[in-house]
Amino acid sequence: MNNYIIYDFLSFSSKIHSHLALIDYLGLSELKFENLKGFYGYRDRLYYEGISIHYNGRDDMGVCCEMSGKGCRTWEKYGTSDYDSLFHEILSNYSDDSEKRQMNLTRLDVAYDDFTGVLDLPLLCSETQKHNFVSRFKDWQVIFGNKGIAVNHGSNKSNVYIRCYDKRLEQGVEDKIDHWVRLELQIRKECAIGFIKQQGSIQEKYFKVLNNYLRYIVPTSNTSNSSVLDTAPYWLNFIENAESMSIFHKPADNYSFDKLYGFVNNQLSGAITTYIDVVGVEQFLVDIHNSRKGKKLNPKYKALAEKSEHGDNILKYLAEHGLDKDKKK
């Protein structure tokens, strides 16, 4: 398994979208969201598989979307999963003046997942305890527990927080995966905005932030200025290996017909059955065909259709039965 970088938490607010418009913008309008009690000052919340849409707050609050790691995977599986477009939308409606700000990114987690062993977690724990690192943070922590070991730099309340831990043990997959260490950047508020403002790939942005805040070094007694000390070989190896080998990855982007089949049968079967009972199969096909006019198909559906020899069957059926008309019978 190759190493990769993923987005693993995303939280943003908008004053230009309603809660339903935001769901539609994310390409998630087909999902059955659950109505729950809101928080963060919002009275209501729509929830589905790690994605929360908070709404009905004060007039100046707008709506808030929060995606956990699970939620990011859900968006990648069922929605547009277009992070670049979303970040562009946020920046286009962002202002340093809070009174003029229409959208804001409040938290973004970016994680490097190592499956090949370039991150030696026991070594990082040992070197951290020996203070063999240069950091912009005053706080650091080494944790030993039943979920393995971890190294943290910074505070989980600060705008940048670095966590390195044994993801394999956390997920309980130690019998299936030999090595899985995650080095995660938790970025908040203006630092999150600064991250998406940077030019370059997610990979370049990730290492710019990491290198700015943390570096492991080779200790020496010849100087007290740690900023000029050599980078430790194991840390340099990680940086160089990651920059050349790691790529942005969406774990849920391998969309298959089985996933489409499961979604239609588990999420839409009741609605489809009822609709057909009311208008009939032929009218149902006409309405579905007409409803798609002028709309872009979700990239994962488009890719699946292009792979399938049956992708144009509905259009062929409509034409053969004289149903490819804009008007209903």
N, C-alpha and C positions, 0 to 999 in steps of 0.2 A: 504494500500500500504506500502510495506517495504522500509526502508531506504537503500540506496546503494551508491556506489562509481563508477564514470565513468571517462574515459578520455574525455575531452571536447575541446581540441585544440591540434594540433600536427603540427609541422613544422620541416622539416629536408632537408638537401642537400646531393647530391651524385655526385661524379666525376666518378663513375664506371657504371652508368646507363645512357642511352639516355632517352629522355622524353617518348618514346614509350616503351622502356624496363622497365621503372619504372612503367608505367601503367599496363603492363603485370605482373610484380612482385607483385603488389598489388591486382591482380585478377580482374582488372577493364577493361580489353580489350574489353569486349562486349558492353560497354557503349558508347554512342554518345557524345563525348566531343565537346564543342563549342570552336572555335578558337577566342581568344581575344588578346588584346594588353597586353603585360607583364609589370611588374614593378619590383622594387628591383634591377634595372640594367639589367633585362632580356627584350629582345625585344618581345618575344611571350609567350603566355599562353594558355593552354588547361584547360577548366573549365567544371565541372559537379556537380551540387547540393552541393556546399560548398567545393569542392575539386579543387584546382588549381595546375597545373603542369607548372612551369615557366622554360623556356629554351631559347636558343640562346642569352646567355650573353657572357662575356669574356671567353676565353679558360680556365681560372683557376677557373671559377665559377661552372661548372657542371650544374646540374639541381636542382630545388627546389620544394618540395612538401609541400603544406600548406593545412591543413584541419581545418576548423572551427568546432564548435560543430555540425552544420548540416552536415559538411563533414565527421566527425567521424561516425555519424549515417549512412550516405550513404555508407561508406566503410564497416560498419558492416552489412548492408543490402545486398549489391551487391558484395563485394569483399571478400578477405580471412579473414579480420578483425583479423589477428593474430598479436597482439601487441608484444607478447613475441619474436616471430621470427623476427619481424622488429627491435626491440631493440637489439637483438643479432646480427643482420646484421650490424646495425649502430656501435655497440661497436667493432665488429670484424674489422671494417675498419676505426676506429677512432684512432687518435694519438694526444697526447698533443702538438706535434710539428706540427704547422699549415701547414708546407711545405709537410709533409708526410700524412696529414689527407685526407682520401678519402670520408668519410661520416661524417656528423655532425648533432646532434640534437640541434636545435636553440630555440625551445619553446615547452613546454608541460604543459597543464592545467589539473589538477586533481581535480574533484569536488565531495564533499559529499552532497547528496540530502537528506534532512530530511523531512519526511512526517508525523512523529509521534509526533513532538513537543519537542524533546530533545534540540533543539536550540531555545531559547527564544530571538528573535531578539530585541524586545523593551528593555529587561533587558541588553543585550549586549551593546546596544547603551548607556543606562544610565550608566553602569559600565565603559564604555570606556571614557565617558565625565568626570567621576570622577577619571580617571587615575588608576582604580583598576585592573591593568594588568601589567605583565612583558613582555617586548618585546625587540627583537634585533633591531627593527626599531626606528628611531627617529620621523618618520612621522606617523600620524594617522588621521582619518577623519570619522566623522559621518554625514550622508547625510539624509535629509528629503525632499521628493519630491512626485510628482504625481505617481511615480512608487514604492512608499513605502519608507522604511527606509533601510539604509545600513551602514555597518561598514567596513572601509578599514584600513589595516596596511601595511606600507611601501609605496613605490612609484611604479607607474605602469611602470616606466622605469628601476627599479632595477631587479636583478636576481631572487628575490623571492618577491611576492606580494600576500597578503591575502585579499580576499574579502568575506564578508558575507552579503547576501541581500535577499530580498523577491522575489523569482523566480516566485511565483504565480502571483503577480501583474505585473512583467515584461512580463510574457507570456500572460497576460489577461485572466487567467483561474480561477479567484477568485470565480466565480459562480459554478465551477466544482470541485475544490480542496480546502479543508478546510485549509491545512497548507502545504507550500512548501518553505523551507528556504535552500539556497545553501551556503555552505562554500567552497570556491574555492581557490586552490593554483595555481598561475601563476608562472611557473618556466622557467628561460631562461638560455641559454649559458652553462657555465661549471656546473651550479647547476642542469640543466636538465640532463646533462650527469651523474652527481653524483647521481641523483634520480634513473636512470635506472641501474646504477652499483650496487645499494644496493641489498642485498639478501632479500628474503622474498616476501610476497604477496603485491599487490598494497595497500592493507589496512595497512599493517605494515609500508610500505614506507611512505604513506600519513601521518600517525600519528607521525612517527619519525621526519619528516620535520616540521609539525605543532607544536609539542611539543618543538622543538628546537628554534622556532622563536616566539612563543606566548603562554602565560598562563595567565588566569584570576585568581585573588587572593582575599583572605580575608584581607582587610586592618586592620592594627593595629598600635597603637602609641608606641608599645614597641621596635620597631626596625626600623632603616632606611635602612636596607639591604633587599630589596624586593625579592632577590633571595631565601631567606629562609622562606618567608611567605607561609602560607598554600594555597593550590589550592582551589579556590571557589567551593563549593559543586555542583553548577549548571554546572560548567565546567568539574569537575571530573565525574559527571553523564553522560555528553555527551561523554567524552573519553571512559569511561568504557562501556557504552551502545553501542557505535559505534564499539569498538574493539570486542565485543562479538556477535553483531547482524548484522553489515553491511557486505555486500559482493560486490565484483566487479560485475558490471552489464553492459551488452550491450543492451540498449533499443531496438535495431533493430534486435536482434538475434532470434526472434520468427518467423522464415521464414515459410510461408505457401504456399499451392498450389495457393491460390488466388493471392499472391504476384508474384509467378512465372508466372502465367497466364497473369497478368498485364504487367510484364516486357517483356515477349515474344511478346505480342500483341502491346504494345506501343513502344517498342524499336527495335524489330527485324522483325516485320511483313513484312515491305517493302523489306528487304534484303532476307528473306526466300522466299517470293513470287517470286521475280526476279530469285533467284537461281533455284527454282523448274521449272519455265517457261523455263529456259535454258537447264537444264539437266534431268528434270523429277523427280517424287517423289521417285522412287526406288533408282536412283543414288544419290539423295540427302541424303537418309538414309544411304547408303553405305559410302558416303563421311564423314558424321557426325560421323559414327561409327569408321572409320579409323582415323579420326582426333583426336580422344580421346585416341588412343593407346599410352601408356607410360606416360600419363599425370594424375596427381592426380585431382580428382574431388573436386571442392569447397566444404568445410565441410557442408555448409548449403544445398547444392544440395544433397550431400550424405545422410544426415540425413533425408531429405524429401523423397528420393527414398527408403530408408530403411523402412519408415513408410507406403509406398504405395504398394499395392498388384500388381500394374501395373509397377513397377520399371524395370522389365526385358522384357517388351513387345516389345521394339525395337529389342532386341537381338533375341527374338522368331520369330518376323516377318522376320528378315533377314535370319534366318536359314530355315524357311518354304519356302522362295522364292529363296533359293540358292544364297543369296546375301552376305553371311558372308565370303566373300573372300577379300584378301588384294588388289587384282588388280581390276581395273575398267573393265566394259564390253567394 
